[in-house]
Amino acid sequence: MAVVVSKDKLKDYIGKEIGVSDWFKIDQERINQFADVTLDHQYIHVDPDRAAKTPFGSTIAHGFLTLSLTPYLAADASIGIEGAVMGINYGSDKVRFMNPVKVNSEIRARSTLLSVEEKPGNRFLLKTQLTIEIKGEERPALIAEWLTMQVLPS
């Protein structure tokens, strides 16, 4: 976690940038492995020779590969509640794929806390805007409103 705060201070972070992760390289092996797991072997992802002839000039990562890396990337760029016993990926309210991630690009997550909603059972629903940036690119790979549920002891 980039930031850990008491539940009483959590709302003070709404609208503020929480953190930025380290850069993470997306290589062809990772793209191929994702294609194998998801059975999505579209040539734009797995055939470098054919993909080189497209407007992208190379293979690109699956959008869902980039999205699937958000929990890993956000781990060091997120906010946590002091004493939480677990955090649960609760889904997304909105995901937009803005720019393809070309093979051997580096990506990172930038997070901003959008809202906090206290729920019964000492649970807190956090909505965070995650922007997955591509090194050297002006437009991000994706922007998502990511939901996490943090659970405190009863």
N, C-alpha and C positions, 0 to 999 in steps of 0.2 A: 504494500500500500504506500502510496506517495504521502498521504495524509491520514492520520487517525485522530478522531476528535470524540469528545463526549456527545451523547445524544442531545444534550441541551445546546450544544454549539453547532450542531449539524446545519441548521437552517441559515446560519451566518455565511455559509459557503455557497448558497444558491446564487447562480449567475457568475460565479468565479471560476477561473481556470484552476483545475486541481493539479494537473501534472502532464508531463510529456514522457513517453517511454523512450528507450533506446531504439536505435535503428535495427531492423531485422531484414535480412536478405532473403528474397524469394528466388530460389534457383530452380532449374529444370527438373531436378530429381524430386523436389517437393511437389511441383506441379504434376508430375507424372504419378506420384504416389496418391495425390488427391484424386486424380482422374481414375486410378484403379479402385479406390475406395468408393467413389460415387458412381462409377460406371459411365462417366462423362468423358469420352475420349475424342471430343471434337478436335479437329486438326489444329485449330487456332491455339489450342493448349499444348498439344503433344507432338506435333510434326513441325520441327524447326524449319525444314526446307520449304514446305508449303506455306507456313505462316510468314516466312520472309517475303513472300510475294504479295502479302496483304498490306493495307495502309499502315498497319502497326509495325511492320518490318521485322517482327520476331514473334515468338510465342508470347502469350499473355496468361497470367494466372486467372483461374476461375474467380468470378466475383464472390462466390460462396467460400472459396478458399480464403480470400482476404477477410471476409466476414467471420469465418470460423476461427481466425487468429485473434479476434478482438479480446476474448478473455485473457489470453496470454499477454498480448500487448498492453492491455489496460491494467494488468496486475500492479505495475509500478507507477501508474498514472491515475489512480483512483482514490476514492475516499472511503474510509472505513469507520465504524463506530467502535469506540473503546469497549472492550469486553464482549464483543459479538462472538457468538459460538459458531456461526456459519453465515456464509453469504451464498445466495442461490441465484443463478442466472434465471431471470423471470421473463426474458424475451425482449422484443423490440416494439416500439410504437411506430417507428418509421425507419426505413433503410433506403438510401439512394446511392446507387453505383454511379460515380461521377466521371471516373477516368480509369482506363485499364492499367493494370500493373504489369509492365513488361518483364520478361524473364531477366533475372539478375538485378532487378531494382531493389531498393531498400525502402521499407515502409516503417512508420511509427504511429502511435496513437497519441492524440491530444484530447484531454477530457475537460469538460465543464459541467458542473452540477446544475441541472435544470430545476429539479423539484425534489421534495421529500414529503412523503405521506406516512404518518404513523398509522399502523394497523393494529387490530386486537392481537393479543398474545405477545406483546413486546417485540413486534416486527416493524420494520421500516422499509418502505418501498422507495428506492432512489431512482430517479430518471437522470441519466447522464448523456450529454451529447458527446459522442465519440467521433472524432475526425481522424481518418486514417490517411496520413500524408505520404506522399511519394517523394523521396529525396530528388531534388533538382526539378520538380514539377510544380507549377503554380496551382493547378487544380488538384484537390485530394482524390484519392481512390474511392473513398466512400464517406458518407456522413450517416450516422445512425443515432437514434434516440434509444439508448440501451437501458433496460430495466433490471435492477438487482434488488433482491429482498435480503435485508440483513436481519438476523435474529439474535436477540439478546436473551440471556438466561431469564427464566420466569421468576 
